[in-house]
């Protein structure tokens, strides 16, 4: 009976040992699967642009929503431009009134030109009379002198009229420049989206007052993302610009999704590890920031964590 008891205890111990070994093996396999292999970690970010107002006035419309995709050159809103339009009309009226004062050179010279034509006709008649001894040479000299006087009067009058016209045209030039300035301001009252991307944040609403430089919305092209990671000094020699690296992100199923990225920037100055690192000792280490550009099919989000393998 005692031998049977010892045998039972021995079998029981062997079974426990066997189960313990299996448990340790499964635990080791489980831990091996869960331990990530990476060279650096960081978070995804986008190269965003803040679009600001260029005009002054009430926002009559701002047809954007956060998360919406906008095309480059798309008109997304308007700023009230009533006063600018009225100012332009005023300047145009001033130019029209000013140009209306310009003398009509042909009309102003028509009387003198008629006199010149009559004098030249008279000279032809006197020349024939002189040839027939019906007139004296003095009469011919007098008519020639008269013609010269009329010609000088015409030249002087033409010069004076052209000077007046030129002066009036120069006075109109500043007004035309003001109109061009207003047209530029009118163009800036149209809120035009400058680049294709997704609206991240909307800062202004319709009926608010806009002023030059007032932020309206924030936009970013999410077709490609930037993974900013931090590497240690001894890893710096392993990475270079335009190098292809493997980018890993959580696939939501306990595994990792792998993609290819390209190194676009390496900081030439070391910095302390960002505060997102939990332990104080790790934050005290000096690291180098690196940007990895990755094509995005919608999988990556701003702030999402990622890893790289060199």
PAFIPA-616764 format. One record per residue: y, x, z of N, C-alpha, C, O in turn; residue in three letters. Coordinates in steps of 0.05 Angstrom, whole numbers. Layout:
// residues N
- Y,X,Z,Y,X,Z,Y,X,Z,Y,X,Z,ALA .
...
This chain:
// residues 310
- -24,17,0,0,0,0,25,17,0,45,11,-13,UNK .
- 23,39,15,46,57,16,50,71,-10,73,75,-18,UNK .
- 28,78,-24,31,91,-50,43,72,-70,60,80,-87,UNK .
- 36,46,-69,47,26,-87,77,23,-82,92,20,-101,UNK .
- 85,24,-57,114,22,-51,129,46,-62,151,42,-72,UNK .
- 118,70,-59,131,93,-69,134,92,-100,154,100,-111,UNK .
- 111,82,-112,111,80,-142,133,61,-151,146,65,-170,UNK .
- 135,39,-136,155,18,-144,184,29,-141,201,25,-158,UNK .
- 188,44,-118,214,56,-114,220,77,-136,243,79,-145,UNK .
- 200,91,-144,204,112,-165,211,99,-191,229,108,-206,UNK .
- 196,77,-198,202,63,-223,230,51,-222,245,51,-242,UNK .
- 237,40,-199,263,28,-196,285,49,-200,305,43,-213,UNK .
- 282,73,-188,302,94,-191,304,103,-219,326,109,-229,UNK .
- 281,105,-233,281,114,-261,296,94,-278,311,101,-296,UNK .
- 291,68,-273,305,47,-288,335,48,-284,350,46,-303,UNK .
- 343,51,-259,371,53,-253,384,77,-267,406,75,-277,UNK .
- 369,99,-266,380,123,-278,383,119,-308,402,127,-321,UNK .
- 363,106,-320,363,101,-349,386,82,-356,401,87,-375,UNK .
- 390,61,-340,413,43,-345,439,57,-341,459,52,-356,UNK .
- 441,75,-321,465,90,-316,472,108,-340,495,110,-348,UNK .
- 451,120,-351,456,138,-374,466,122,-398,484,130,-413,UNK .
- 453,98,-402,462,81,-425,491,73,-421,507,73,-440,UNK .
- 498,65,-396,525,56,-390,545,79,-396,566,74,-407,UNK .
- 538,103,-387,555,126,-391,559,132,-421,580,139,-430,UNK .
- 536,130,-435,537,134,-464,555,114,-478,572,122,-495,UNK .
- 552,88,-471,569,68,-483,598,71,-475,616,67,-492,UNK .
- 603,79,-450,630,84,-442,643,108,-457,666,107,-464,UNK .
- 626,128,-462,636,151,-477,643,144,-505,663,152,-516,UNK .
- 625,127,-518,631,119,-545,656,102,-546,672,104,-564,UNK .
- 658,84,-526,681,66,-525,707,82,-521,727,77,-535,UNK .
- 706,102,-504,729,118,-499,736,135,-524,759,139,-530,UNK .
- 715,144,-538,720,160,-562,734,143,-583,751,154,-598,UNK .
- 727,118,-585,740,100,-605,769,95,-597,786,92,-615,UNK .
- 774,93,-571,801,85,-563,821,108,-562,845,103,-563,UNK .
- 810,133,-561,829,155,-559,841,161,-587,826,168,-605,UNK .
- 866,157,-591,879,161,-617,882,191,-622,886,207,-604,UNK .
- 879,198,-647,885,226,-656,910,226,-672,912,213,-693,UNK .
- 930,240,-662,955,241,-676,970,267,-669,963,280,-649,UNK .
- 989,273,-685,1005,297,-681,1033,291,-670,1045,307,-657,UNK .
- 1042,267,-675,1069,258,-665,1070,228,-667,1058,215,-683,UNK .
- 1086,217,-649,1090,188,-648,1120,181,-650,1137,198,-644,UNK .
- 1126,157,-657,1154,149,-658,1156,119,-665,1136,105,-663,UNK .
- 1179,111,-673,1184,83,-680,1196,80,-707,1210,98,-717,UNK .
- 1190,58,-720,1201,53,-747,1230,43,-745,1237,28,-726,UNK .
- 1246,51,-764,1273,42,-765,1281,39,-795,1267,49,-812,UNK .
- 1304,27,-799,1313,22,-827,1341,34,-829,1356,36,-810,UNK .
- 1348,42,-854,1375,52,-860,1393,28,-865,1395,18,-888,UNK .
- 1406,18,-844,1421,-7,-846,1450,0,-853,1460,22,-848,UNK .
- 1464,-21,-864,1492,-19,-871,1507,-43,-859,1497,-65,-862,UNK .
- 1529,-38,-846,1546,-60,-836,1567,-67,-857,1584,-50,-864,UNK .
- 1566,-91,-868,1585,-101,-888,1609,-113,-873,1606,-131,-857,UNK .
- 1633,-103,-880,1657,-112,-867,1675,-126,-886,1673,-123,-911,UNK .
- 1693,-142,-875,1713,-157,-892,1733,-137,-903,1740,-117,-890,UNK .
- 1742,-143,-927,1763,-127,-940,1789,-142,-942,1810,-131,-947,UNK .
- 1788,-169,-940,1811,-185,-942,1821,-196,-915,1807,-192,-895,UNK .
- 1844,-209,-916,1856,-220,-892,1858,-250,-895,1870,-260,-915,UNK .
- 1848,-266,-876,1851,-294,-877,1827,-309,-866,1809,-297,-854,UNK .
- 1827,-335,-869,1805,-352,-858,1781,-350,-876,1783,-351,-901,UNK .
- 1757,-347,-864,1732,-346,-879,1725,-375,-887,1718,-391,-870,UNK .
- 1727,-380,-913,1721,-407,-923,1691,-412,-926,1682,-435,-926,UNK .
- 1676,-391,-929,1647,-394,-932,1633,-368,-929,1643,-347,-938,UNK .
- 1610,-368,-915,1594,-344,-913,1565,-353,-914,1552,-359,-893,UNK .
- 1554,-354,-938,1528,-366,-943,1505,-346,-940,1492,-339,-959,UNK .
- 1501,-337,-915,1479,-319,-909,1466,-328,-883,1478,-340,-866,UNK .
- 1441,-321,-881,1426,-326,-857,1410,-301,-850,1401,-286,-867,UNK .
- 1406,-297,-824,1390,-274,-816,1361,-276,-826,1348,-297,-823,UNK .
- 1352,-254,-838,1325,-254,-850,1325,-260,-880,1305,-257,-893,UNK .
- 1348,-269,-890,1350,-275,-919,1352,-250,-935,1363,-230,-926,UNK .
- 1341,-251,-959,1342,-228,-977,1365,-232,-997,1366,-253,-1010,UNK .
- 1382,-212,-1000,1405,-214,-1018,1403,-194,-1040,1391,-172,-1036,UNK .
- 1414,-200,-1063,1414,-182,-1086,1440,-167,-1087,1461,-177,-1077,UNK .
- 1440,-144,-1099,1465,-129,-1102,1483,-144,-1122,1475,-153,-1143,UNK .
- 1509,-146,-1114,1529,-160,-1131,1530,-190,-1126,1545,-204,-1140,UNK .
- 1514,-200,-1108,1514,-228,-1102,1538,-236,-1085,1544,-224,-1065,UNK .
- 1552,-258,-1094,1574,-268,-1079,1564,-285,-1056,1549,-305,-1060,UNK .
- 1571,-278,-1032,1560,-292,-1008,1581,-306,-992,1575,-320,-973,UNK .
- 1607,-304,-1000,1627,-318,-985,1655,-314,-997,1659,-298,-1015,UNK .
- 1674,-328,-985,1702,-326,-994,1721,-326,-970,1715,-337,-949,UNK .
- 1743,-313,-974,1765,-313,-955,1789,-327,-967,1795,-322,-991,UNK .
- 1803,-343,-952,1826,-358,-962,1846,-340,-975,1855,-320,-963,UNK .
- 1854,-346,-1000,1872,-330,-1015,1896,-345,-1026,1909,-337,-1045,UNK .
- 1902,-368,-1013,1924,-385,-1022,1950,-370,-1024,1965,-372,-1044,UNK .
- 1957,-356,-1002,1983,-342,-1001,1985,-320,-1023,2006,-315,-1034,UNK .
- 1962,-307,-1028,1962,-287,-1049,1967,-298,-1076,1981,-286,-1093,UNK .
- 1955,-321,-1081,1959,-335,-1107,1988,-343,-1111,1999,-339,-1132,UNK .
- 2000,-354,-1090,2028,-362,-1092,2046,-337,-1096,2065,-339,-1111,UNK .
- 2040,-316,-1082,2056,-291,-1086,2054,-281,-1114,2073,-272,-1125,UNK .
- 2030,-282,-1125,2027,-273,-1153,2043,-291,-1172,2056,-280,-1191,UNK .
- 2043,-317,-1168,2058,-335,-1185,2088,-329,-1183,2102,-330,-1203,UNK .
- 2097,-323,-1159,2125,-316,-1154,2133,-291,-1170,2154,-290,-1183,UNK .
- 2116,-270,-1169,2122,-245,-1183,2121,-250,-1213,2138,-238,-1227,UNK .
- 2103,-266,-1222,2102,-271,-1251,2127,-286,-1260,2137,-281,-1282,UNK .
- 2138,-304,-1244,2163,-318,-1250,2186,-299,-1250,2204,-301,-1267,UNK .
- 2186,-280,-1232,2208,-260,-1231,2207,-242,-1256,2228,-235,-1267,UNK .
- 2183,-235,-1264,2181,-218,-1289,2191,-234,-1313,2205,-223,-1330,UNK .
- 2183,-259,-1315,2192,-275,-1338,2222,-278,-1338,2235,-277,-1360,UNK .
- 2235,-282,-1315,2264,-285,-1314,2277,-259,-1321,2298,-259,-1334,UNK .
- 2266,-237,-1312,2278,-211,-1318,2276,-204,-1347,2295,-195,-1359,UNK .
- 2253,-209,-1359,2250,-203,-1387,2266,-222,-1405,2273,-215,-1428,UNK .
- 2273,-245,-1394,2290,-264,-1409,2318,-253,-1413,2333,-263,-1430,UNK .
- 2326,-233,-1397,2352,-221,-1399,2354,-199,-1421,2375,-189,-1427,UNK .
- 2331,-192,-1432,2331,-171,-1452,2345,-181,-1477,2338,-202,-1488,UNK .
- 2364,-166,-1488,2378,-175,-1512,2360,-172,-1536,2343,-155,-1538,UNK .
- 2366,-190,-1556,2351,-190,-1581,2366,-171,-1600,2387,-177,-1610,UNK .
- 2355,-148,-1604,2369,-127,-1619,2375,-135,-1647,2398,-132,-1656,UNK .
- 2357,-146,-1663,2364,-155,-1690,2386,-175,-1692,2404,-174,-1709,UNK .
- 2386,-195,-1672,2407,-215,-1672,2434,-203,-1665,2454,-209,-1678,UNK .
- 2434,-185,-1645,2459,-173,-1637,2471,-155,-1659,2496,-152,-1660,UNK .
- 2455,-144,-1676,2465,-126,-1697,2469,-140,-1723,2479,-128,-1742,UNK .
- 2462,-165,-1725,2464,-179,-1750,2492,-181,-1761,2497,-179,-1785,UNK .
- 2512,-185,-1743,2540,-187,-1753,2550,-161,-1764,2562,-161,-1786,UNK .
- 2545,-139,-1750,2553,-113,-1760,2538,-105,-1786,2550,-93,-1804,UNK .
- 2513,-112,-1788,2498,-106,-1812,2508,-122,-1836,2508,-113,-1858,UNK .
- 2518,-146,-1830,2530,-162,-1851,2556,-149,-1861,2562,-148,-1885,UNK .
- 2571,-139,-1842,2596,-125,-1849,2590,-101,-1866,2604,-95,-1886,UNK .
- 2569,-86,-1858,2562,-62,-1873,2553,-69,-1901,2560,-55,-1920,UNK .
- 2538,-90,-1904,2529,-98,-1930,2552,-106,-1948,2553,-99,-1972,UNK .
- 2572,-120,-1936,2596,-128,-1952,2612,-104,-1960,2623,-103,-1982,UNK .
- 2614,-85,-1941,2630,-61,-1947,2617,-44,-1969,2630,-33,-1986,UNK .
- 2591,-42,-1969,2577,-27,-1989,2579,-41,-2017,2581,-28,-2037,UNK .
- 2579,-67,-2016,2584,-82,-2041,2612,-77,-2052,2616,-74,-2076,UNK .
- 2631,-76,-2034,2659,-71,-2042,2662,-43,-2053,2677,-38,-2072,UNK .
- 2648,-24,-2040,2649,4,-2050,2639,6,-2079,2650,20,-2095,UNK .
- 2617,-8,-2084,2606,-8,-2112,2626,-19,-2132,2629,-9,-2154,UNK .
- 2640,-40,-2123,2660,-52,-2141,2684,-33,-2146,2694,-31,-2168,UNK .
- 2693,-20,-2124,2716,-1,-2127,2708,23,-2144,2724,33,-2159,UNK .
- 2683,33,-2141,2674,55,-2157,2676,49,-2187,2685,66,-2203,UNK .
- 2669,25,-2194,2670,17,-2222,2700,15,-2231,2707,22,-2253,UNK .
- 2717,5,-2213,2745,2,-2219,2758,30,-2222,2776,34,-2239,UNK .
- 2750,49,-2206,2761,76,-2208,2753,89,-2234,2769,102,-2247,UNK .
- 2729,84,-2242,2720,94,-2268,2736,82,-2292,2740,95,-2312,UNK .
- 2745,57,-2288,2761,44,-2309,2791,47,-2304,2807,33,-2317,UNK .
- 2799,64,-2285,2827,69,-2278,2840,43,-2268,2865,40,-2271,UNK .
- 2824,24,-2257,2835,0,-2247,2840,2,-2217,2853,-15,-2205,UNK .
- 2830,24,-2204,2835,28,-2175,2839,58,-2171,2831,75,-2187,UNK .
- 2851,64,-2148,2858,92,-2142,2836,104,-2126,2821,90,-2112,UNK .
- 2833,131,-2127,2813,144,-2110,2817,139,-2080,2798,139,-2065,UNK .
- 2843,135,-2072,2848,130,-2044,2834,104,-2035,2824,103,-2012,UNK .
- 2833,84,-2052,2819,59,-2044,2789,65,-2040,2777,53,-2022,UNK .
- 2778,82,-2056,2749,89,-2053,2745,104,-2027,2726,100,-2013,UNK .
- 2764,123,-2021,2761,138,-1996,2764,119,-1972,2749,122,-1952,UNK .
- 2781,100,-1974,2785,81,-1951,2759,64,-1946,2751,60,-1923,UNK .
- 2747,55,-1968,2723,39,-1964,2699,55,-1954,2683,46,-1938,UNK .
- 2698,81,-1962,2677,99,-1952,2681,104,-1922,2662,104,-1907,UNK .
- 2706,108,-1914,2712,111,-1886,2705,87,-1870,2695,89,-1847,UNK .
- 2710,63,-1881,2704,38,-1867,2674,35,-1864,2664,26,-1843,UNK .
- 2659,43,-1884,2629,41,-1882,2619,60,-1860,2601,52,-1846,UNK .
- 2630,84,-1858,2621,102,-1837,2627,91,-1809,2610,94,-1791,UNK .
- 2650,79,-1807,2656,67,-1780,2636,45,-1773,2627,43,-1750,UNK .
- 2630,28,-1792,2611,6,-1787,2583,17,-1780,2570,7,-1762,UNK .
- 2575,38,-1794,2549,51,-1789,2548,62,-1760,2528,60,-1747,UNK .
- 2570,75,-1752,2571,86,-1725,2570,63,-1704,2558,66,-1683,UNK .
- 2584,42,-1710,2584,19,-1692,2555,7,-1689,2547,0,-1667,UNK .
- 2541,6,-1711,2513,-4,-1711,2496,14,-1694,2480,5,-1677,UNK .
- 2498,41,-1698,2482,60,-1683,2488,59,-1653,2470,59,-1637,UNK .
- 2514,57,-1647,2522,56,-1619,2511,30,-1606,2501,30,-1584,UNK .
- 2514,8,-1621,2505,-18,-1610,2475,-18,-1607,2464,-29,-1587,UNK .
- 2460,-7,-1626,2431,-6,-1624,2422,11,-1600,2404,4,-1585,UNK .
- 2435,34,-1596,2429,51,-1574,2434,37,-1547,2417,38,-1529,UNK .
- 2456,23,-1546,2463,9,-1521,2443,-14,-1515,2434,-17,-1492,UNK .
- 2435,-28,-1536,2416,-50,-1533,2388,-39,-1525,2375,-51,-1508,UNK .
- 2380,-18,-1538,2354,-6,-1531,2353,5,-1502,2333,2,-1488,UNK .
- 2376,16,-1494,2378,26,-1466,2375,2,-1446,2362,4,-1426,UNK .
- 2389,-20,-1453,2387,-43,-1436,2359,-54,-1434,2349,-61,-1413,UNK .
- 2346,-55,-1458,2318,-65,-1458,2299,-47,-1442,2282,-56,-1427,UNK .
- 2303,-21,-1445,2287,-2,-1431,2291,-4,-1401,2272,-3,-1385,UNK .
- 2316,-8,-1392,2322,-11,-1364,2309,-36,-1352,2298,-35,-1330,UNK .
- 2311,-57,-1367,2299,-83,-1358,2269,-80,-1356,2256,-89,-1337,UNK .
- 2256,-66,-1376,2227,-62,-1375,2219,-45,-1351,2199,-51,-1339,UNK .
- 2235,-25,-1344,2229,-9,-1321,2232,-24,-1295,2217,-20,-1276,UNK .
- 2251,-43,-1295,2254,-60,-1271,2230,-78,-1267,2223,-86,-1245,UNK .
- 2217,-85,-1289,2194,-103,-1288,2169,-88,-1280,2149,-100,-1271,UNK .
- 2168,-62,-1283,2144,-46,-1278,2135,-48,-1248,2112,-53,-1243,UNK .
- 2153,-45,-1229,2145,-48,-1201,2133,-76,-1195,2115,-79,-1179,UNK .
- 2144,-96,-1208,2133,-123,-1204,2105,-126,-1215,2088,-139,-1203,UNK .
- 2100,-113,-1238,2073,-113,-1249,2053,-99,-1231,2030,-107,-1228,UNK .
- 2063,-77,-1219,2045,-62,-1201,2039,-79,-1176,2016,-78,-1166,UNK .
- 2059,-94,-1167,2053,-112,-1144,2033,-133,-1152,2016,-141,-1135,UNK .
- 2034,-143,-1176,2014,-163,-1185,1986,-150,-1186,1967,-163,-1178,UNK .
- 1984,-125,-1195,1958,-111,-1195,1948,-108,-1166,1924,-111,-1162,UNK .
- 1966,-102,-1148,1958,-100,-1120,1947,-126,-1109,1927,-127,-1095,UNK .
- 1961,-148,-1116,1952,-174,-1107,1926,-182,-1120,1908,-193,-1107,UNK .
- 1922,-175,-1146,1896,-180,-1159,1874,-165,-1145,1851,-176,-1142,UNK .
- 1879,-141,-1136,1859,-126,-1121,1853,-139,-1094,1830,-141,-1086,UNK .
- 1874,-149,-1081,1870,-164,-1056,1854,-190,-1060,1838,-198,-1044,UNK .
- 1860,-203,-1083,1846,-228,-1090,1816,-222,-1094,1799,-237,-1086,UNK .
- 1811,-199,-1108,1783,-192,-1112,1768,-187,-1086,1745,-193,-1083,UNK .
- 1782,-175,-1067,1770,-169,-1041,1767,-194,-1023,1753,-193,-1003,UNK .
- 1779,-216,-1031,1774,-241,-1017,1747,-254,-1024,1738,-272,-1011,UNK .
- 1735,-243,-1045,1707,-251,-1052,1689,-232,-1037,1690,-208,-1042,UNK .
- 1672,-243,-1020,1653,-226,-1005,1628,-222,-1022,1612,-240,-1026,UNK .
- 1626,-197,-1032,1604,-190,-1050,1585,-171,-1036,1593,-151,-1026,UNK .
- 1559,-178,-1037,1539,-161,-1024,1535,-136,-1041,1529,-139,-1065,UNK .
- 1538,-112,-1030,1537,-88,-1046,1509,-77,-1053,1506,-62,-1071,UNK .
- 1489,-85,-1037,1462,-74,-1042,1440,-94,-1036,1444,-113,-1021,UNK .
- 1418,-90,-1049,1395,-108,-1045,1382,-102,-1018,1377,-79,-1011,UNK .
- 1377,-123,-1002,1364,-118,-977,1361,-144,-961,1366,-166,-971,UNK .
- 1354,-141,-936,1349,-164,-918,1371,-164,-896,1378,-144,-885,UNK .
- 1382,-188,-891,1403,-191,-871,1390,-188,-843,1372,-204,-836,UNK .
- 1399,-168,-828,1388,-164,-801,1403,-179,-780,1392,-192,-763,UNK .
- 1430,-178,-782,1447,-191,-762,1471,-203,-775,1483,-191,-793,UNK .
- 1479,-227,-767,1503,-240,-777,1524,-240,-755,1519,-250,-733,UNK .
- 1547,-228,-761,1568,-225,-741,1591,-245,-742,1605,-249,-723,UNK .
- 1594,-258,-765,1617,-276,-769,1607,-303,-779,1585,-305,-790,UNK .
- 1624,-324,-775,1617,-350,-784,1640,-361,-801,1663,-351,-800,UNK .
- 1635,-382,-816,1656,-395,-831,1678,-406,-813,1672,-415,-790,UNK .
- 1702,-405,-823,1726,-415,-809,1737,-396,-788,1757,-401,-775,UNK .
- 1724,-373,-784,1735,-352,-768,1756,-337,-784,1756,-338,-809,UNK .
- 1774,-323,-770,1794,-307,-784,1784,-279,-789,1775,-265,-770,UNK .
- 1785,-270,-813,1776,-244,-821,1800,-225,-824,1822,-234,-831,UNK .
- 1795,-200,-819,1815,-179,-823,1801,-155,-835,1777,-152,-830,UNK .
- 1815,-138,-849,1801,-115,-861,1787,-98,-840,1799,-90,-820,UNK .
- 1761,-93,-844,1745,-78,-825,1729,-95,-806,1713,-84,-791,UNK .
- 1733,-121,-806,1718,-138,-788,1689,-140,-797,1684,-148,-820,UNK .
- 1669,-133,-780,1641,-135,-789,1633,-163,-795,1639,-182,-780,UNK .
- 1619,-167,-817,1610,-193,-825,1580,-196,-821,1570,-216,-810,UNK .
- 1565,-177,-831,1535,-178,-827,1524,-150,-831,1537,-132,-842,UNK .
- 1499,-147,-822,1485,-121,-824,1461,-125,-842,1446,-145,-840,UNK .
- 1458,-107,-861,1437,-110,-881,1422,-84,-884,1433,-62,-880,UNK .
- 1396,-85,-891,1380,-61,-895,1360,-67,-917,1349,-89,-919,UNK .
- 1354,-46,-932,1332,-48,-952,1306,-42,-938,1301,-19,-931,UNK .
- 1289,-62,-934,1264,-59,-919,1241,-53,-938,1218,-53,-929,UNK .
- 1246,-48,-963,1224,-41,-981,1213,-13,-975,1190,-7,-982,UNK .
- 1228,2,-960,1218,27,-949,1229,31,-921,1252,23,-915,UNK .
- 1214,42,-903,1221,45,-875,1221,75,-868,1210,91,-882,UNK .
- 1235,81,-846,1236,108,-836,1221,108,-809,1228,93,-790,UNK .
- 1201,126,-807,1188,130,-781,1199,155,-769,1195,177,-779,UNK .
- 1214,152,-747,1226,175,-733,1207,184,-711,1202,169,-692,UNK .
- 1196,208,-715,1177,219,-695,1189,245,-683,1209,255,-693,UNK .
- 1176,254,-662,1186,279,-649,1162,298,-646,1141,291,-637,UNK .
- 1167,323,-655,1146,343,-654,1155,366,-636,1179,370,-632,UNK .
- 1136,380,-626,1142,402,-608,1149,427,-624,1145,428,-649,UNK .
- 1158,447,-610,1166,472,-624,1143,486,-638,1147,497,-660,UNK .
- 1119,485,-626,1097,499,-639,1086,484,-663,1070,495,-678,UNK .
- 1095,458,-667,1087,443,-691,1106,446,-714,1101,438,-736,UNK .
- 1129,458,-708,1151,459,-727,1143,475,-752,1151,468,-774,UNK .
- 1126,495,-749,1118,511,-772,1097,496,-789,1092,505,-812,UNK .
- 1087,474,-780,1066,460,-795,1078,438,-812,1064,424,-827,UNK .
- 1104,434,-811,1116,412,-826,1140,422,-842,1154,441,-834,UNK .
- 1144,411,-866,1167,419,-883,1176,394,-899,1162,374,-900,UNK .
- 1200,397,-911,1211,375,-926,1193,368,-950,1181,385,-962,UNK .
- 1193,342,-957,1177,331,-979,1147,333,-975,1132,329,-994,UNK .
- 1139,340,-951,1110,342,-945,1099,314,-942,1111,297,-929,UNK .
- 1075,309,-952,1062,284,-949,1045,284,-923,1031,303,-917,UNK .
- 1048,263,-907,1033,261,-882,1020,234,-880,1028,215,-895,UNK .
- 1001,232,-863,987,206,-858,1001,191,-836,1005,201,-814,UNK .
- 1009,167,-842,1022,150,-823,1002,128,-813,989,115,-829,UNK .
- 1000,126,-787,982,107,-775,997,86,-758,1016,93,-743,UNK .
- 989,61,-760,1001,40,-744,979,21,-736,958,19,-748,UNK .
- 984,6,-714,965,-13,-703,960,-35,-723,979,-47,-733,UNK .
- 935,-40,-730,928,-62,-749,924,-89,-735,918,-108,-749,UNK .
- 927,-90,-708,924,-115,-694,895,-122,-689,890,-144,-678,UNK .
- 876,-105,-697,847,-111,-693,834,-90,-677,809,-87,-678,UNK .
- 849,-74,-662,838,-53,-646,836,-27,-661,827,-7,-650,UNK .
- 844,-27,-686,843,-2,-702,870,6,-712,890,-3,-702,UNK .
- 870,22,-733,895,33,-744,896,28,-774,876,30,-788,UNK .
- 919,22,-783,924,21,-812,936,48,-821,955,57,-808,UNK .
- 926,59,-842,935,85,-851,951,83,-877,944,66,-895,UNK .
- 971,98,-879,988,98,-903,999,127,-908,996,144,-890,UNK .
- 1010,131,-931,1022,157,-937,1052,156,-934,1065,137,-943,UNK .
- 1063,177,-922,1092,179,-919,1102,207,-928,1086,225,-931,UNK .
- 1128,209,-932,1140,234,-941,1161,243,-921,1178,227,-913,UNK .
- 1161,268,-914,1181,279,-896,1207,282,-911,1209,296,-930,UNK .
- 1228,268,-901,1254,269,-914,1275,284,-898,1296,291,-909,UNK .
- 1270,289,-873,1290,302,-856,1277,314,-831,1260,302,-819,UNK .
- 1286,338,-825,1277,352,-801,1302,362,-786,1318,377,-798,UNK .
- 1305,354,-762,1328,363,-746,1326,393,-741,1305,403,-734,UNK .
- 1349,406,-746,1349,435,-742,1356,443,-713,1358,466,-706,UNK .
- 1360,422,-696,1367,428,-668,1347,413,-650,1340,390,-655,UNK .
- 1339,427,-629,1320,414,-610,1336,395,-592,1359,399,-587,UNK .
- 1322,375,-581,1333,356,-563,1312,349,-542,1288,353,-546,UNK .
- 1322,337,-520,1303,328,-500,1288,304,-509,1298,288,-524,UNK .
- 1263,302,-501,1246,279,-509,1260,253,-501,1270,250,-479,UNK .
- 1261,233,-520,1275,208,-514,1264,194,-489,1241,199,-481,UNK .
- 1280,177,-477,1273,164,-452,1250,144,-455,1239,134,-435,UNK .
- 1242,138,-480,1220,119,-483,1194,132,-474,1174,118,-468,UNK .
- 1193,159,-472,1170,173,-461,1170,168,-431,1191,171,-418,UNK .
- 1147,161,-420,1146,151,-393,1149,172,-371,1164,168,-352,UNK .
- 1135,194,-374,1134,213,-352,1159,232,-353,1169,238,-374,UNK .
- 1167,239,-329,1191,257,-327,1186,284,-339,1204,296,-351,UNK .
- 1161,294,-335,1154,321,-346,1156,322,-376,1166,341,-388,UNK .
- 1147,301,-389,1148,300,-418,1176,297,-428,1183,308,-449,UNK .
- 1193,282,-414,1221,279,-422,1236,305,-420,1256,309,-434,UNK .
- 1226,323,-403,1240,349,-399,1235,368,-422,1248,389,-425,UNK .
- 1214,362,-439,1207,380,-461,1228,378,-483,1239,357,-488,UNK .
- 1231,400,-498,1249,400,-521,1232,394,-546,1211,406,-550,UNK .
- 1242,376,-562,1227,368,-586,1246,367,-610,1271,369,-607,UNK .
- 1235,364,-634,1251,362,-658,1245,335,-672,1222,327,-675,UNK .
- 1267,322,-679,1264,296,-692,1258,300,-722,1269,317,-735,UNK .
- 1240,283,-732,1231,284,-760,1231,255,-771,1222,237,-758,UNK .
- 1241,252,-795,1241,226,-809,1220,226,-830,1219,244,-847,UNK .
- 1203,205,-830,1182,201,-850,1188,175,-865,1191,154,-853,UNK .
- 1191,177,-891,1196,154,-907,1170,142,-917,1153,155,-928,UNK .
- 1167,115,-912,1142,101,-919,1149,76,-934,1167,61,-927,UNK .
- 1134,71,-956,1138,46,-970,1128,23,-953,1108,25,-939,UNK .
- 1143,0,-955,1137,-22,-937,1131,-47,-953,1148,-56,-969,UNK .
- 1108,-58,-949,1100,-84,-962,1105,-107,-944,1095,-129,-949,UNK .
- 1119,-103,-922,1124,-124,-902,1109,-119,-877,1112,-134,-857,UNK .
- 1091,-99,-877,1075,-93,-854,1091,-81,-831,1087,-88,-808,UNK .
- 1110,-63,-838,1125,-49,-818,1150,-64,-810,1164,-76,-826,UNK .
- 1156,-64,-784,1179,-77,-773,1196,-57,-757,1186,-37,-747,UNK .
- 1222,-62,-755,1239,-45,-740,1231,-44,-711,1228,-66,-699,UNK .
- 1229,-21,-699,1221,-18,-672,1191,-15,-667,1182,-10,-645,UNK .
- 1175,-20,-688,1146,-18,-686,1138,11,-683,1150,29,-696,UNK .
- 1118,17,-666,1110,45,-661,1091,54,-683,1075,38,-694,UNK .
- 1092,80,-689,1074,91,-709,1067,120,-701,1079,132,-684,UNK .
- 1047,130,-714,1037,158,-709,1034,172,-736,1031,159,-757,UNK .
- 1034,199,-735,1030,214,-759,1009,236,-754,1005,245,-731,UNK .
- 995,243,-775,977,265,-775,986,285,-796,990,277,-819,UNK .
- 990,310,-789,1000,330,-808,977,340,-825,982,357,-842,UNK .
